[in-house]
Amino acid sequence: MSTEQSLDGDAAIVTGASSGIGEATAHALAEDGADVALAARREERLESIAADLEDAYGVETLVVPTNVRDEDAVDALVEETVDAFGGLNLLVNNVGVVAGEGVDDLATDDYRTMMEVNVDGYFFATRAALPHLRESSGTLVFIGSFAGQYPRPFNPVYAASKWWVRGFAKSVSADVGEDDVAVTTINPAEVRSEFASESGESFEERFERGEASEPTEIAEAVRFAAKQDPSMVSELDLYRRDKLTFF
Ligand SMILES: NC(=O)c1ccc[n+]([C@@H]2O[C@H](COP(=O)([O-])OP(=O)(O)OC[C@H]3O[C@@H](n4cnc5c(N)ncnc54)[C@H](OP(=O)(O)O)[C@@H]3O)[C@@H](O)[C@H]2O)c1
């Protein structure tokens, strides 16, 4: 039986923290007292979110402009966080992009973007964070997707990158379970964020409020997973209620 622990004074890293689920997650964790390192490429956005967190919750923040495709930058993100906060209790692997559509005409650049951000980015951050999470008996949260649970007729490469995330998370969990590190994968379906804006209309523009999840709802799931002590939350699926009737 697990009980809820406070996140007060915990050190967290959120990747993809400059918008959507990552920004909402940073708020949820800071509201619970966690100090948060914010990573993404858009520094101004991160600075503004960090200022909001400090004002609203009185926590410490760290802004680390990071391109997760660059392993040295990801290593530096983890080291800077540990130096600033004195350790690491939680890594939220959230960064993710979709590019292009079907396989026939998928540009190699779009393929590489999805693989390097969605796959390499999660691997680099997990590898760098694990020694610190072992020390703190910490938690790893992966943002997977509905797309990583069912075959998908459009953008199979994005879907496959999310199948990889779930496979990696489960296998890492098997690897570190004895070390008292918790691993949770959260699988949203559509979320009203800036997602997909690089290839046209964002999900925020495509869906009306109520038609899809809000980033804050996914952030609540991350907070729930982070607070379980000990955590036995392996996977959480968050879909709108009619999602399984057609997809
Ligand atoms: N929205 C959905 O419908 C949905 C559904 C299921 C799963 N998901 C997953 O949820 C996660 C978050 O997505 P979201 O909906 O919140 O989308 P979002 O609002 O577009 O956020 C994506 C974040 O990733 C960052 N990012 C992109 N490329 C990066 C890079 N190379 N290096 C560092 N940061 C980078 C972006 O910041 P910068 O541009 O500042 O770098 C941004 O903060 C993703 O893993 C996505 O696959 C989303």
The ligand as a Gaussian input file, in Angstrom:
#p B3LYP/6-31G(d) Opt

LIG

0 1
 N       -0.469000      17.078000     -27.378000
 C       -0.842000      15.845000     -27.588000
 O       -1.906000      15.591000     -28.159000
 C       -0.020000      14.697000     -27.073000
 C       -0.604000      13.433000     -27.017000
 C        0.143000      12.364000     -26.541000
 C        1.442000      12.570000     -26.150000
 N        1.989000      13.820000     -26.242000
 C        3.379000      13.978000     -25.823000
 O        3.425000      14.937000     -24.780000
 C        4.717000      15.524000     -24.744000
 C        4.597000      17.037000     -24.606000
 O        3.930000      17.550000     -25.724000
 P        2.960000      18.825000     -25.663000
 O        1.623000      18.358000     -26.073000
 O        3.105000      19.553000     -24.402000
 O        3.564000      19.661000     -26.891000
 P        4.222000      21.107000     -26.990000
 O        3.377000      22.136000     -26.312000
 O        4.527000      21.272000     -28.449000
 O        5.577000      20.977000     -26.167000
 C        6.738000      20.379000     -26.687000
 C        7.925000      20.852000     -25.865000
 O        9.106000      20.207000     -26.354000
 C       10.133000      21.206000     -26.506000
 N       11.080000      20.771000     -27.540000
 C       10.843000      20.447000     -28.821000
 N       11.995000      20.091000     -29.445000
 C       12.977000      20.183000     -28.509000
 C       14.378000      19.948000     -28.521000
 N       15.014000      19.547000     -29.636000
 N       15.083000      20.136000     -27.385000
 C       14.465000      20.540000     -26.249000
 N       13.135000      20.789000     -26.174000
 C       12.409000      20.626000     -27.300000
 C        9.383000      22.473000     -26.843000
 O       10.133000      23.607000     -26.464000
 P       11.125000      24.471000     -27.371000
 O       10.461000      24.659000     -28.696000
 O       11.262000      25.722000     -26.559000
 O       12.398000      23.685000     -27.437000
 C        8.174000      22.350000     -25.936000
 O        8.504000      22.808000     -24.648000
 C        5.439000      15.028000     -25.998000
 O        6.285000      13.962000     -25.660000
 C        4.313000      14.537000     -26.874000
 O        4.740000      13.525000     -27.785000
 C        1.289000      14.884000     -26.671000

